[in-house]
Amino acid sequence: MNAENRTTYRLPCKVVLGSGRSVTLVAIHQEMTYRGLVEAVPGRELNDGCIRGAIQEAGRLCMPGASPLLVPPARRDYHRRPGDMDKRNAVSGKPVEFLPSITCIGIFDDALPAHDANKDYSELTVVWFQDRYVFPIDETVVSQIRALDWDKLATDGDY
């Protein structure tokens, strides 16, 4: 992630959005996307459930009245490299579909409110998927985070 890392007071990971606003990653929660999956091979239905579960978990981490934002994950028909599931698809007749290996929930905030000047700060919880534990955050995801309309999506809060 091309985020500025600072060792000074509570600013370990700053992302500059396209609007020029700087937001800080204040918490990150990660787990293996298919944790607990032993023998099944994932398909669209299982993956939709994984995404719903991640959004529900992120919703529990949001401030009251806020909703998490999903960066839509890449879905692919292979596990580790293109073509590695072709034989299985031919035998089973059921198409496989994989999400990236790691589910990430990040909480970003800014010391400035997004809507109400009487509030103390703004915050947005973001869900994304990538193939490795962070850091770095996958550059495709960083680009999508930079493009967020913070003023529209973030929720203002009080300390």
Residue pairs with C-beta under 8 A, 6 or more apart in sequence:
1 13
1 15
1 134
1 135
1 136
1 137
1 139
1 142
2 136
2 139
2 142
3 13
3 14
3 15
3 25
3 137
3 142
4 13
4 14
4 16
5 12
5 13
5 14
6 12
6 14
10 24
10 26
11 24
12 24
12 25
13 24
13 25
13 135
14 22
14 23
14 24
14 25
15 22
15 23
15 24
15 25
15 108
15 142
15 145
15 146
16 22
16 146
17 23
17 145
17 146
17 147
17 148
17 150
18 146
18 147
19 149
19 150
19 151
21 110
21 112
21 150
22 110
23 108
23 109
23 110
23 124
23 150
24 108
24 109
24 110
25 106
25 107
25 108
26 107
26 108
26 109
27 61
27 106
27 107
28 104
28 105
28 106
28 107
28 134
29 57
29 61
29 104
29 105
29 106
30 102
30 103
30 104
30 105
30 133
30 134
31 102
31 103
32 101
32 102
32 103
33 50
33 99
33 100
33 101
33 102
33 103
33 129
34 42
34 50
34 101
37 46
40 46
41 85
41 88
41 92
41 96
42 50
42 96
42 97
42 98
42 99
43 94
43 95
43 96
43 97
44 75
44 95
44 97
47 75
47 97
47 98
47 99
50 99
50 103
51 70
51 73
51 99
51 127
54 70
54 103
54 105
54 127
54 129
55 68
55 70
55 127
57 105
58 68
58 105
58 125
58 126
58 127
59 67
59 68
59 125
61 68
61 105
61 107
61 125
62 68
62 123
62 125
62 155
63 123
63 155
63 157
65 155
66 123
66 124
66 125
66 155
68 105
68 125
68 126
68 127
69 124
69 125
69 126
69 127
69 148
69 153
70 126
70 127
70 128
71 126
71 127
71 128
71 129
71 141
71 144
71 145
73 99
73 100
73 128
73 129
74 99
74 100
74 129
74 140
75 97
75 98
75 99
76 97
76 98
77 85
77 89
77 95
77 96
77 97
77 98
78 84
78 85
78 96
78 98
79 85
79 96
79 98
85 96
88 96
89 95
89 96
99 129
100 129
100 130
100 131
100 138
101 129
101 130
101 131
101 132
102 129
102 130
102 131
102 132
102 133
102 134
103 127
103 129
104 127
104 128
104 129
104 130
104 134
104 137
104 141
105 125
105 126
105 127
106 125
106 126
106 128
106 137
107 123
107 124
107 125
107 126
108 123
108 124
108 125
108 126
108 145
109 121
109 122
109 123
109 124
110 121
110 122
110 123
110 150
110 154
111 120
111 121
112 121
112 122
113 119
113 120
113 121
113 122
113 156
114 122
114 150
114 151
114 152
114 153
114 154
114 155
114 156
115 122
115 151
115 154
115 156
116 156
119 156
119 157
119 158
120 156
120 157
120 158
120 159
121 156
121 157
121 159
122 150
122 154
122 155
122 156
122 157
123 154
123 155
123 157
124 148
124 150
124 153
124 154
124 155
126 145
126 148
128 137
128 138
128 141
128 144
130 137
130 138
130 141
131 138
132 138
136 142
137 145
